[in-house]
Amino acid sequence: MGRLNGKVAIITGAASGQGACEAEVFAKEGAKVVAVDVQMEPLQQVVSNIKSFGGEAIALKLDVSSEEEWKSVIAQTVEAYGRVDILVNNAGVIISNNIENCNLDEWNKIQNINSTGVYLGTKYAITEMLKTGGGSIVNISSIDSIVGGSSSSAYAASKGSVRSLSRHTAIDYAKSNIRVNSVYPGYIITPMNEKLFNDVEKREYISSQTALPYLGNPQDVAYGVLFLASDEARFITGTELVIDGGYTAK
């Protein structure tokens, strides 16, 4: 306990799945959590859960593809807590289509949320981190940016963008004591993957390709993100943490 004492953390996509779990784990470790999402009702429930165990959190509405909303969230965070120490760019969307069947609207939606959203969050969080002498940014990519064959070309491309942005930003801001790392979840049981795991054949295939004898859950990712966000990882930047049960090791 207390691994994030005194830290102020913004977590996007915090209304459910990995983001909600990260918000609760961070709060239990002492962070003041700014939980953001477009879905306010479940987001408020996440914040209520955090407060029920004595954690500190607020819920703010954010469309990660909106520059003006990002500016507002950063300003409200600073007004509430005085600083931004940690940003977890977790929000994401997936539409499963190969490149032939992916129309331009689908492509743009995925890029706007998964790629542009990370760019905007990183840009405006860094502005505040520079004022306070440093910080930690953790960007959620995907193993789809490492291996092919998921039938989600637009999603994989957006996560590849996150991978490159993370590395370059890490180098650009290392001397300012701002660490930027990325996390690569495998097939994690979350609401976003509900349709995939409800397909018995696909679930069995994924299980057969995962080295460990079980599939991952949001907590498995959250503790990896926690480590990278904390001062325990003070000498780690530009790294890529794969959390996939050994899927990509085969």
C-alpha positions as CSV (number, residue, x, y, z in Angstrom):
1,M,0.0,0.0,0.0
2,G,1.0,3.6,-0.5
3,R,3.0,3.1,-3.7
4,L,1.4,6.3,-5.2
5,N,1.0,8.4,-2.1
6,G,0.7,12.1,-2.9
7,K,0.4,11.5,-6.7
8,V,-2.3,12.9,-8.9
9,A,-3.3,10.5,-11.7
10,I,-5.6,10.9,-14.7
11,I,-6.9,7.7,-16.1
12,T,-8.9,7.7,-19.3
13,G,-11.5,5.1,-20.2
14,A,-12.1,4.6,-16.5
15,A,-15.8,3.7,-16.6
16,S,-15.2,0.0,-17.1
17,G,-12.8,-2.8,-17.8
18,Q,-9.1,-2.1,-17.5
19,G,-9.5,1.6,-16.8
20,A,-11.9,1.1,-13.9
21,C,-9.6,-1.5,-12.4
22,E,-6.6,0.8,-12.8
23,A,-8.5,3.6,-11.1
24,E,-9.3,1.5,-8.1
25,V,-5.8,0.0,-7.8
26,F,-4.2,3.5,-8.0
27,A,-6.6,4.8,-5.4
28,K,-5.8,1.9,-3.0
29,E,-2.1,2.8,-3.5
30,G,-2.7,6.4,-2.4
31,A,-3.2,8.3,-5.6
32,K,-5.8,11.1,-6.1
33,V,-7.5,9.7,-9.1
34,V,-9.1,11.8,-11.8
35,A,-11.3,9.2,-13.6
36,V,-12.4,10.3,-17.1
37,D,-14.7,8.8,-19.7
38,V,-17.7,9.6,-21.9
39,Q,-19.9,7.2,-20.0
40,M,-20.8,9.2,-16.9
41,E,-23.1,6.9,-15.0
42,P,-20.7,3.9,-14.8
43,L,-17.9,6.3,-14.2
44,Q,-19.6,7.8,-11.2
45,Q,-20.1,4.3,-9.9
46,V,-16.3,3.7,-10.1
47,V,-15.7,6.8,-8.2
48,S,-18.3,5.8,-5.6
49,N,-16.6,2.5,-5.2
50,I,-13.2,4.2,-4.6
51,K,-14.7,6.5,-2.0
52,S,-16.3,3.5,-0.2
53,F,-12.9,2.2,0.7
54,G,-11.5,5.6,1.7
55,G,-9.9,6.5,-1.6
56,E,-9.9,9.9,-3.3
57,A,-11.3,10.4,-6.8
58,I,-13.4,12.6,-9.0
59,A,-15.2,11.8,-12.2
60,L,-14.9,14.1,-15.3
61,K,-16.5,13.7,-18.7
62,L,-13.9,13.4,-21.5
63,D,-14.1,12.6,-25.2
64,V,-10.4,11.8,-25.7
65,S,-10.6,12.9,-29.3
66,S,-11.6,16.4,-28.3
67,E,-8.8,18.9,-27.8
68,E,-11.0,21.4,-25.9
69,E,-12.2,18.7,-23.6
70,W,-8.7,17.6,-22.8
71,K,-7.8,21.2,-22.0
72,S,-10.8,21.4,-19.7
73,V,-9.9,18.1,-17.9
74,I,-6.3,19.2,-17.3
75,A,-7.5,22.6,-16.0
76,Q,-10.1,20.9,-13.7
77,T,-7.4,18.5,-12.4
78,V,-5.0,21.3,-11.6
79,E,-7.8,23.3,-9.9
80,A,-8.8,20.3,-7.8
81,Y,-5.4,18.9,-6.9
82,G,-2.8,21.4,-8.0
83,R,-0.8,19.2,-10.4
84,V,-0.7,16.2,-12.8
85,D,1.9,13.5,-11.8
86,I,0.5,10.5,-13.8
87,L,-1.4,10.0,-17.0
88,V,-2.7,6.6,-18.1
89,N,-3.9,6.7,-21.7
90,N,-6.2,3.7,-21.4
91,A,-9.3,4.7,-23.5
92,G,-9.8,2.7,-26.7
93,V,-12.2,1.2,-29.1
94,I,-12.0,-1.8,-31.5
95,I,-14.0,-2.6,-34.6
96,S,-13.0,-6.0,-36.1
97,N,-12.7,-5.7,-39.8
98,N,-10.0,-6.5,-42.4
99,I,-8.8,-3.6,-44.5
100,E,-11.2,-4.3,-47.4
101,N,-14.3,-4.1,-45.1
102,C,-13.1,-1.2,-43.0
103,N,-14.8,1.9,-44.2
104,L,-13.3,5.4,-43.8
105,D,-15.7,6.4,-41.0
106,E,-14.6,3.3,-39.0
107,W,-11.0,4.0,-39.7
108,N,-11.3,7.6,-38.6
109,K,-13.2,6.8,-35.4
110,I,-10.6,4.3,-34.3
111,Q,-7.7,6.6,-35.1
112,N,-9.4,9.6,-33.4
113,I,-9.9,7.7,-30.1
114,N,-7.0,5.3,-30.0
115,S,-4.2,7.5,-31.5
116,T,-5.3,11.1,-31.5
117,G,-6.6,10.7,-28.0
118,V,-3.2,9.5,-26.7
119,Y,-1.5,12.4,-28.5
120,L,-3.7,15.0,-27.0
121,G,-3.5,13.6,-23.5
122,T,0.2,13.3,-23.7
123,K,0.6,16.8,-25.0
124,Y,-1.4,18.5,-22.3
125,A,-0.3,16.4,-19.4
126,I,3.3,17.1,-20.3
127,T,2.7,20.8,-20.1
128,E,1.7,20.4,-16.5
129,M,4.4,17.9,-15.7
130,L,7.1,20.3,-16.9
131,K,5.9,22.8,-14.3
132,T,6.3,20.4,-11.4
133,G,9.6,18.7,-12.3
134,G,8.5,15.5,-14.0
135,G,5.9,12.7,-14.2
136,S,4.9,9.4,-15.6
137,I,2.8,8.6,-18.7
138,V,1.7,5.0,-19.4
139,N,0.1,4.4,-22.8
140,I,-2.0,1.3,-23.4
141,S,-1.1,-0.2,-26.8
142,S,-1.8,-3.9,-27.7
143,I,-0.1,-7.0,-28.8
144,D,-1.9,-6.4,-32.2
145,S,0.8,-3.7,-32.8
146,I,3.4,-6.5,-32.4
147,V,1.9,-9.5,-34.2
148,G,-0.5,-9.7,-37.2
149,G,-3.6,-11.7,-37.9
150,S,-6.3,-10.2,-35.7
151,S,-8.5,-9.1,-38.5
152,S,-8.5,-5.6,-37.0
153,S,-6.3,-3.6,-39.3
154,A,-7.4,-0.1,-38.2
155,Y,-7.2,-1.0,-34.5
156,A,-3.7,-2.5,-35.0
157,A,-2.6,0.6,-36.9
158,S,-3.8,2.9,-34.1
159,K,-2.0,0.9,-31.5
160,G,1.2,0.9,-33.6
161,S,0.9,4.7,-33.5
162,V,0.8,4.5,-29.7
163,R,3.9,2.4,-29.7
164,S,5.9,4.8,-31.8
165,L,4.6,7.9,-30.0
166,S,5.5,6.5,-26.7
167,R,9.1,5.8,-27.7
168,H,9.7,9.1,-29.3
169,T,8.1,11.1,-26.4
170,A,10.1,9.1,-23.9
171,I,13.4,10.3,-25.5
172,D,12.2,13.9,-26.1
173,Y,11.3,14.4,-22.4
174,A,13.7,12.1,-20.5
175,K,15.9,15.1,-19.5
176,S,12.8,16.7,-18.0
177,N,12.2,13.7,-15.8
178,I,9.1,12.7,-17.6
179,R,8.9,9.0,-18.2
180,V,6.8,7.5,-21.0
181,N,6.2,3.8,-21.2
182,S,3.7,1.6,-23.0
183,V,1.8,-1.6,-22.1
184,Y,0.8,-4.4,-24.5
185,P,-2.1,-6.4,-23.2
186,G,-3.0,-9.6,-24.8
187,Y,-6.5,-11.1,-24.8
188,I,-7.9,-9.7,-21.6
189,I,-11.4,-10.5,-20.4
190,T,-13.1,-7.1,-20.4
191,P,-16.4,-5.7,-21.6
192,M,-14.7,-4.5,-24.8
193,N,-13.8,-8.1,-25.6
194,E,-17.1,-9.6,-24.5
195,K,-18.3,-10.4,-28.0
196,L,-15.0,-12.1,-28.8
197,F,-15.0,-14.3,-25.7
198,N,-18.7,-15.2,-26.1
199,D,-17.7,-17.0,-29.3
200,V,-16.8,-20.4,-27.9
201,E,-14.6,-21.4,-30.9
202,K,-12.6,-18.1,-30.7
203,R,-12.2,-18.3,-27.0
204,E,-10.9,-21.9,-27.2
205,Y,-8.4,-20.8,-29.9
206,I,-7.1,-17.9,-27.9
207,S,-6.8,-20.1,-24.8
208,S,-4.8,-22.7,-26.9
209,Q,-2.4,-20.0,-28.1
210,T,-1.9,-18.5,-24.6
211,A,1.1,-20.2,-22.8
212,L,-0.3,-19.8,-19.3
213,P,-3.3,-22.1,-18.5
214,Y,-5.7,-19.2,-18.0
215,L,-6.7,-15.9,-19.7
216,G,-5.9,-12.5,-18.3
217,N,-8.2,-10.1,-16.4
218,P,-8.1,-6.3,-15.9
219,Q,-6.2,-6.6,-12.6
220,D,-3.3,-8.4,-14.4
221,V,-2.9,-5.3,-16.6
222,A,-3.5,-2.8,-13.8
223,Y,-0.6,-4.0,-11.6
224,G,1.8,-3.7,-14.6
225,V,0.6,-0.1,-15.2
226,L,0.9,0.6,-11.5
227,F,4.5,-0.4,-11.5
228,L,5.4,1.8,-14.5
229,A,3.5,4.7,-13.0
230,S,5.2,4.5,-9.6
231,D,8.6,5.7,-8.5
232,E,9.7,2.0,-8.4
233,A,10.1,2.5,-12.2
234,R,12.1,5.7,-11.8
235,F,14.9,4.4,-14.2
236,I,12.5,3.0,-16.8
237,T,11.4,5.0,-19.8
238,G,10.7,4.1,-23.4
239,T,10.1,0.5,-22.5
240,E,7.3,-1.9,-23.7
241,L,5.7,-4.1,-21.1
242,V,3.9,-7.1,-22.7
243,I,1.1,-8.6,-20.5
244,D,-0.3,-11.5,-22.6
245,G,0.2,-14.7,-20.8
246,G,3.0,-15.7,-23.2
247,Y,0.8,-15.3,-26.3
248,T,3.5,-13.5,-28.3
249,A,6.3,-15.6,-27.0
250,K,5.3,-18.6,-29.2
